[in-house]
């Protein structure tokens, strides 16, 4: 059974953050809030945890399109090929914010992602998500939580999320109601930024 932990976004309790990160380091799965929808995440370096998420999502790990949740842009060079100055400036204008940017991966990607040519990078404007990544010391691999409801694509109520995911994950963070619009996905691997999925972020505001 999962544990439901209340953490306040305005001022995340360091002790609670450490508790969640301890579970992440042990290979646990955590549902946590972002600046868009709630995400399901694990430690990027833990193969067993990655396999668990892939199984839950019903995809093969090598084919899964998970995002890398980062606390800021300082670790980008760990996973991403050197980019144009204009691309980096675009990222700085947009992040933290409700965007996922697809960038060309480099040779230092964790072993489970070695075959990937691109990676989705996300820096949510959410203090809980950022605190988790900082305390963990490396990105969280993440995927959005979908809802079976035909009208609501994403569950926004952490209590309902807990009821549904209780037996699948280790911790559900109650960070208040989430949004029901996902991030805008922008491909930056071509000559021009290309919107793959229109979500909460408006690309026109940052170009």
C-alpha positions, 0 to 999 in steps of 0.5 A: 500500500502506498503512503499519502504524504501532504506537502505544501508547495509554498514551503515544502517540508525538508523532512518530508522531501527527504522521506520521499527521496529515500523511497526513490533511492530505494527504487520506489515509485512516487506520484508528485505534483508539477505545474501541470498534471500530476506525474508518476516518477522514479530515480533515473538511475534505477533500472528496476523502478524504470521497469515498474513504470514501463510495466504500469504504462504497458510499454517496453522500457526502450520504447517509452517516451518518459520525461527527465524532470530537472531542478534547473538547466545546470545538468543539461549537458549531462544528457543533452548534446551541445546546443546552439546558443539560441536554443539555450536562450529559448530554454532559459526563457521558458523554464521553469514552466509548463513545457517539455522540450525534446533535445538530442541526447548525448552518449552519457545517458543512463544505461536504460536510455542509451539507444535513445536519440532524443530526450524530453527535458522538463523543469516544472515551476513547482517547488515540490518537484524541484525540491525532490530533484535537488535532494535526489541529486539527479533527474526523476524520470516521469510520465503523466497520470491519465484518467480513464474518464472520457471527459477528464483526461487527467485526475486533479484530486490527489485523494482520488489519485491515491485511491486509484494508485494505492497498490501500484506505487509507494508514495502519493504526494498530496500537493493540492489540486493539480491541473488537467492540462499537460505540458506543451511538448516542443521539439528542438531537434530541427531547424525551427521549434516544432510543437508536438503537443499543445498543452498549458504552455504558449510557445508564442510567448517565449519565441 
